[in-house]
Amino acid sequence: MPVKFRVGTSGWTYEHWKDVFYPKNLPKSRWFTYYLSQFSTVEVNATFYQSFKYQTYLNWYERTPEDFQFVLKVPRLITHIKLLDEVEEEIQAFWHSASLLKEKLGMLLLQVSPKMPVDPERLHKALLVFGEARKVAVEFRRREWLNADTFENLKSMGVTICCVDSPNNRIQNILTSDTAYIRLHGRRRWYSDLYLPEELNEIAERARYLAENGAKRVYIFFNNDFDGNAPRNALALQEQLLPQT
């Protein structure tokens, strides 16, 4: 099967996207529908900050096309408050909610807090609680995690490493599963930087490299949402990777 590149943004309900991405007179109630007309995936950051009723997940499922894929960010209670310590109950509850998306649940993004000690056993134990570890992508914010032991641990579980681009990092050509995950925060400024055409070319080459070296699926999300930079960059990159769109 051909590699499936999926390009999207980290959320869709940003007021400053109006007139930049969303048409000026389009009511907010139709923003999600418009987003769906442009992209095949979305990374839902909101699940990091708040919990949602089951009906919200069911509505997301019903409103989206058959081939659409959601990525949900694991709640901060689990990752940034309890630091993955004794979180079995919370993970099970979140997994139950996420599972309401059925086949449209692409991945879960687990961001390891920079305040968490570098404790491979704690991470391993938490990952085992998820219903399907292969559905989890892990984003590290501390360089100490980025070593051969960590990569082997993720690989042994089929867990995906999140390749990060930010003012502090450049995308690394690392695969720990048959899924690649690239998260783009901005190269010069966190969350507000517009990627230049030559930088998008570089990102596209990185994505193709990961695909050529074992990734069957490549998720790419722009988290530089200020001023509508994310959808602008995502559309441009999508055109490079999926010319038919």
C-alpha positions as CSV (number, residue, x, y, z in Angstrom):
1,M,0.0,0.0,0.0
2,P,1.3,3.5,-0.7
3,V,2.4,5.7,2.2
4,K,-0.4,7.9,3.5
5,F,0.8,11.5,4.2
6,R,-1.7,13.3,6.5
7,V,-1.1,17.0,7.0
8,G,-3.1,19.1,9.4
9,T,-3.0,21.6,12.3
10,S,-3.2,21.5,16.1
11,G,-6.8,22.5,16.5
12,W,-9.2,24.6,14.3
13,T,-11.0,27.1,16.6
14,Y,-8.7,30.1,16.4
15,E,-10.3,33.5,16.1
16,H,-7.2,34.9,14.4
17,W,-7.6,32.4,11.5
18,K,-10.6,34.4,10.3
19,D,-9.9,36.2,7.0
20,V,-6.6,34.3,6.8
21,F,-7.9,30.7,6.5
22,Y,-11.7,30.9,7.2
23,P,-13.7,33.1,4.8
24,K,-14.6,36.5,6.4
25,N,-18.4,35.9,6.4
26,L,-18.3,32.2,7.3
27,P,-20.1,31.7,10.7
28,K,-18.0,30.0,13.4
29,S,-20.5,27.1,13.5
30,R,-19.3,26.2,10.1
31,W,-15.5,26.5,10.7
32,F,-15.1,22.7,11.4
33,T,-16.9,21.8,8.2
34,Y,-14.6,24.2,6.2
35,Y,-11.5,22.7,7.9
36,L,-12.7,19.2,6.8
37,S,-12.9,20.4,3.2
38,Q,-9.2,21.2,3.4
39,F,-7.5,18.6,5.5
40,S,-7.8,14.8,6.3
41,T,-6.6,15.0,9.9
42,V,-6.5,17.2,13.0
43,E,-4.5,17.2,16.2
44,V,-6.9,18.1,19.0
45,N,-5.0,20.1,21.6
46,A,-8.1,20.9,23.6
47,T,-8.2,17.4,25.2
48,F,-5.0,18.3,26.9
49,Y,-6.7,21.2,28.8
50,Q,-10.2,19.9,29.4
51,S,-12.3,16.8,29.4
52,F,-15.2,16.4,26.9
53,K,-18.6,14.6,27.2
54,Y,-19.0,11.4,25.4
55,Q,-21.5,13.1,23.0
56,T,-18.7,15.4,21.8
57,Y,-16.7,12.5,20.6
58,L,-19.7,10.9,19.0
59,N,-20.5,14.2,17.3
60,W,-16.9,14.4,15.9
61,Y,-17.3,10.9,14.6
62,E,-20.6,11.6,12.9
63,R,-19.6,15.0,11.4
64,T,-16.3,13.8,9.7
65,P,-15.7,12.0,6.4
66,E,-15.1,8.3,6.4
67,D,-11.3,8.6,5.9
68,F,-10.8,11.4,8.5
69,Q,-8.3,10.8,11.3
70,F,-8.2,12.4,14.8
71,V,-5.2,12.7,17.0
72,L,-6.0,13.5,20.6
73,K,-3.5,15.0,23.0
74,V,-3.3,13.1,26.3
75,P,-4.7,15.3,29.2
76,R,-2.2,17.3,31.2
77,L,-3.5,15.8,34.4
78,I,-1.8,12.6,33.3
79,T,1.3,14.0,31.8
80,H,2.1,17.4,33.4
81,I,0.4,17.3,36.8
82,K,0.7,13.6,37.9
83,L,3.8,13.2,35.7
84,L,2.7,9.7,34.6
85,D,2.9,8.5,38.2
86,E,-0.1,6.3,39.3
87,V,-2.2,7.4,36.4
88,E,-3.8,4.0,35.4
89,E,-7.4,5.1,36.2
90,E,-7.0,8.4,34.3
91,I,-5.5,6.7,31.3
92,Q,-8.2,4.1,31.1
93,A,-10.9,6.8,31.3
94,F,-9.3,8.8,28.5
95,W,-8.8,5.7,26.4
96,H,-12.5,4.9,26.8
97,S,-13.5,8.3,25.6
98,A,-11.0,8.3,22.7
99,S,-12.2,4.9,21.6
100,L,-15.6,6.4,20.8
101,L,-14.0,7.7,17.6
102,K,-13.5,4.1,16.5
103,E,-11.6,3.8,13.3
104,K,-11.2,7.5,13.0
105,L,-8.9,7.6,16.1
106,G,-5.5,7.9,14.4
107,M,-3.2,8.5,17.3
108,L,-2.9,9.8,20.8
109,L,-0.1,12.3,21.5
110,L,1.5,11.9,24.9
111,Q,3.8,14.8,25.7
112,V,6.3,14.0,28.4
113,S,6.5,17.0,30.7
114,P,10.0,18.6,31.0
115,K,9.5,18.4,34.7
116,M,9.2,14.7,34.8
117,P,12.3,12.8,35.8
118,V,14.0,10.7,33.1
119,D,12.4,7.5,34.3
120,P,12.1,4.9,31.5
121,E,10.2,2.5,33.7
122,R,7.6,5.0,34.7
123,L,7.0,5.8,31.0
124,H,6.9,2.1,30.0
125,K,4.4,1.4,32.8
126,A,2.1,4.2,31.7
127,L,2.2,3.2,28.0
128,L,1.2,-0.3,28.9
129,V,-2.1,1.0,30.3
130,F,-3.3,2.3,26.9
131,G,-5.6,-0.1,25.1
132,E,-3.3,0.0,22.0
133,A,0.2,1.2,22.6
134,R,0.7,1.4,18.9
135,K,-1.8,4.2,18.8
136,V,0.4,6.4,21.0
137,A,3.0,8.9,19.9
138,V,5.4,10.3,22.5
139,E,6.8,13.9,22.4
140,F,9.8,14.5,24.6
141,R,10.7,18.0,25.8
142,R,14.0,17.0,27.4
143,R,17.1,16.0,25.3
144,E,18.1,13.5,28.0
145,W,15.3,11.2,26.7
146,L,16.7,11.1,23.2
147,N,18.9,8.1,23.3
148,A,19.2,4.5,22.0
149,D,17.6,3.0,25.1
150,T,14.5,5.2,24.8
151,F,14.2,4.4,21.1
152,E,14.5,0.7,21.8
153,N,11.9,0.8,24.5
154,L,9.4,2.6,22.2
155,K,10.2,0.2,19.4
156,S,9.6,-2.9,21.5
157,M,6.1,-1.6,22.3
158,G,5.3,-0.4,18.8
159,V,5.0,3.2,20.1
160,T,5.8,6.1,17.8
161,I,8.3,8.8,18.6
162,C,7.2,12.4,17.8
163,C,9.8,14.2,15.7
164,V,9.8,17.8,16.8
165,D,10.7,21.0,15.0
166,S,11.0,24.0,17.3
167,P,13.5,26.8,18.2
168,N,15.3,24.2,20.3
169,N,15.1,21.2,18.0
170,R,15.2,20.1,14.4
171,I,13.4,17.1,13.0
172,Q,15.3,13.9,13.5
173,N,15.1,10.9,11.1
174,I,14.0,8.5,13.8
175,L,11.4,5.7,13.5
176,T,10.3,3.5,16.3
177,S,7.2,2.1,14.6
178,D,5.6,1.9,11.2
179,T,4.1,5.4,11.8
180,A,6.0,8.7,11.6
181,Y,4.8,11.8,13.5
182,I,6.2,15.2,12.8
183,R,5.1,18.2,15.1
184,L,6.0,21.7,14.0
185,H,6.0,24.4,16.6
186,G,7.9,27.1,14.7
187,R,11.6,27.4,13.9
188,R,12.5,30.9,15.2
189,R,9.6,31.5,17.7
190,W,7.3,29.0,19.5
191,Y,3.8,28.8,18.1
192,S,4.0,32.0,16.0
193,D,6.6,31.5,13.3
194,L,5.7,31.2,9.6
195,Y,7.8,28.5,7.9
196,L,9.6,29.7,4.8
197,P,9.2,27.9,1.4
198,E,12.7,26.5,1.7
199,E,12.0,25.2,5.2
200,L,8.8,23.5,3.9
201,N,10.8,21.9,1.2
202,E,13.2,20.5,3.9
203,I,10.2,19.2,6.0
204,A,8.8,17.6,2.9
205,E,12.1,15.8,2.2
206,R,12.2,14.7,5.9
207,A,8.7,13.2,5.5
208,R,9.6,11.4,2.3
209,Y,12.8,10.0,3.9
210,L,10.7,8.6,6.8
211,A,8.3,7.1,4.3
212,E,11.0,5.5,2.3
213,N,12.6,4.0,5.4
214,G,9.6,2.1,6.8
215,A,6.8,4.5,7.7
216,K,3.5,3.4,6.3
217,R,1.7,6.5,7.7
218,V,3.2,10.0,8.2
219,Y,1.3,12.5,10.3
220,I,2.4,16.1,10.1
221,F,0.9,18.8,12.3
222,F,1.6,22.6,12.4
223,N,1.3,24.0,15.9
224,N,2.4,27.6,14.8
225,D,-1.2,28.7,15.0
226,F,-0.8,32.4,15.6
227,D,-1.9,34.7,12.7
228,G,-3.1,31.8,10.7
229,N,0.4,30.5,10.1
230,A,-0.5,26.9,10.7
231,P,-3.2,26.4,8.0
232,R,-1.2,28.5,5.6
233,N,1.9,26.3,6.0
234,A,-0.1,23.1,6.2
235,L,-1.8,23.8,2.8
236,A,1.5,24.6,1.2
237,L,3.1,21.4,2.5
238,Q,0.1,19.3,1.7
239,E,0.4,20.5,-1.9
240,Q,4.0,19.3,-2.1
241,L,3.3,15.9,-0.6
242,L,-0.1,15.3,-2.1
243,P,-0.1,17.1,-5.5
244,Q,-3.5,15.6,-6.4
245,T,-5.2,17.7,-3.6
